[in-house]
């Protein structure tokens, strides 16, 4: 059972193995007892279809690299996740991004010369194997089980949502709407030493307002404007996340804000 060659694996994945009825007949998939696998992850990839749900709980920002991607912030500092309880479970009534729900499965391209995607899983996750309990991956006739088909459909929808997400990014870049983000937060016990957070991008509200009327109308018709507004509304949660970190004792030493010129 050779693993699929992957020069660089996505977040969480330590290995990828193609799922097939020959090697995995009789295997089952069981639920995670907890989600400790992302307890120290502060930023989770997000798709545009999730903005409205996610913005109720998390700030949504964009990565600051050459290929910006939307992410939901579970914390403001590396390694800090403020939504995982001591028992390793997610807090109640909090939206869990599809990226996390998909793990340990994923659609991956096994042959870089082909566009075909295969359903794979991360064997190191410890929830797919020859277990007594769990959901069957294949029927006795070697066909994909109803559970496996549901996983495959979920991963397909995730990929489709990824395409819509890239379309949003292309439009934001096309209209030069992304700007470098920065937020300075002070605590009452130390008002002279703010906590300054940078390294992310956000939509420039002024440039958004200045777009031609026909562009704004098109964005409104195709739902893009609603998605952008969900992102902008979510930024108000940055201070809430900081307060959560502070209450949990997970705030590092403050960094003095750079003087503006």
Long-range contacts (C-beta under 8 A, 24 or more apart in sequence): 3-123, 4-108, 4-110, 4-118, 4-120, 5-110, 6-108, 10-106, 11-41, 11-44, 11-45, 11-99, 12-37, 12-38, 12-41, 12-100, 12-103, 12-104, 12-122, 13-103, 13-104, 13-106, 13-122, 14-122, 14-124, 15-122, 15-123, 15-124, 16-106, 16-108, 16-120, 16-121, 16-122, 17-120, 17-121, 17-122, 17-123, 18-108, 18-110, 18-118, 18-119, 18-120, 19-105, 19-118, 19-119, 19-120, 19-121, 19-137, 19-148, 21-138, 21-142, 21-143, 21-144, 22-142, 24-128, 24-137, 24-138, 25-138, 25-142, 26-130, 26-138, 27-128, 27-129, 27-130, 27-131, 27-137, 27-138, 28-128, 28-129, 28-130, 28-131, 28-133, 28-134, 28-135, 28-136, 28-137, 29-121, 29-127, 29-128, 29-134, 29-135, 29-137, 29-147, 29-151, 30-127, 30-128, 30-131, 30-133, 30-134, 30-135, 31-127, 32-125, 32-127, 33-88, 34-87, 34-88, 34-89, 35-84, 35-88, 35-89, 35-90, 35-100, 36-84, 36-88, 37-103, 37-125, 38-81, 38-84, 38-100, 39-81, 39-84, 39-88, 40-79, 40-80, 40-81, 41-74, 41-79, 41-81, 42-73, 42-74, 42-75, 42-76, 42-77, 42-78, 42-79, 42-80, 42-81, 43-71, 43-72, 43-73, 43-74, 44-71, 44-72, 44-74, 44-97, 44-99, 44-100, 45-69, 45-70, 45-71, 45-97, 45-99, 46-70, 46-71, 46-72, 46-97, 46-99, 46-165, 47-98, 47-99, 47-158, 47-161, 47-162, 47-164, 47-165, 48-161, 48-164, 48-165, 48-168, 48-227, 49-161, 49-164, 50-95, 50-97, 50-98, 50-161, 51-227, 51-230, 51-231, 51-234, 52-226, 52-227, 52-230, 53-95, 54-95, 54-97, 54-230, 54-234, 55-230, 55-231, 55-233, 55-234, 55-237, 56-95, 57-83, 57-94, 57-95, 57-237, 58-95, 58-234, 58-237, 58-241, 59-234, 59-235, 59-237, 59-238, 59-241, 60-230, 60-231, 60-234, 60-235, 61-181, 61-200, 61-201, 61-202, 61-231, 61-235, 62-169, 62-172, 62-178, 62-200, 62-201, 62-202, 63-200, 63-201, 64-180, 64-199, 64-200, 64-201, 67-169, 68-169, 68-172, 68-173, 68-178, 68-201, 69-165, 69-169, 70-165, 70-168, 70-169, 70-231, 72-97, 73-238, 73-241, 74-241, 75-241, 75-244, 75-245, 75-250, 76-197, 76-238, 76-241, 76-242, 76-245, 77-245, 77-250, 77-251, 77-252, 80-245, 80-250, 82-241, 82-244, 82-245, 82-248, 82-250, 98-154, 98-158, 98-161, 99-158, 101-154, 102-154, 102-155, 102-158, 104-128, 105-151, 105-154, 105-155, 106-155, 107-152, 107-155, 107-156, 107-158, 107-159, 117-159, 119-148, 119-151, 119-152, 119-155, 168-224, 168-227, 171-219, 171-224, 172-203, 172-228, 175-207, 175-211, 175-215, 176-207, 177-203, 177-204, 177-207, 177-208, 177-228, 178-202, 178-203, 178-204, 179-203, 179-204, 179-207, 183-238, 183-239, 184-257, 185-238, 185-239, 185-242, 187-246, 187-254, 190-254, 193-254, 193-256, 194-254, 194-255, 194-256, 194-257, 195-242, 195-251, 195-252, 195-254, 195-255, 196-254, 196-255, 196-256, 196-257, 196-258, 197-238, 202-231, 202-232, 202-235, 203-228, 203-231, 203-232, 205-232
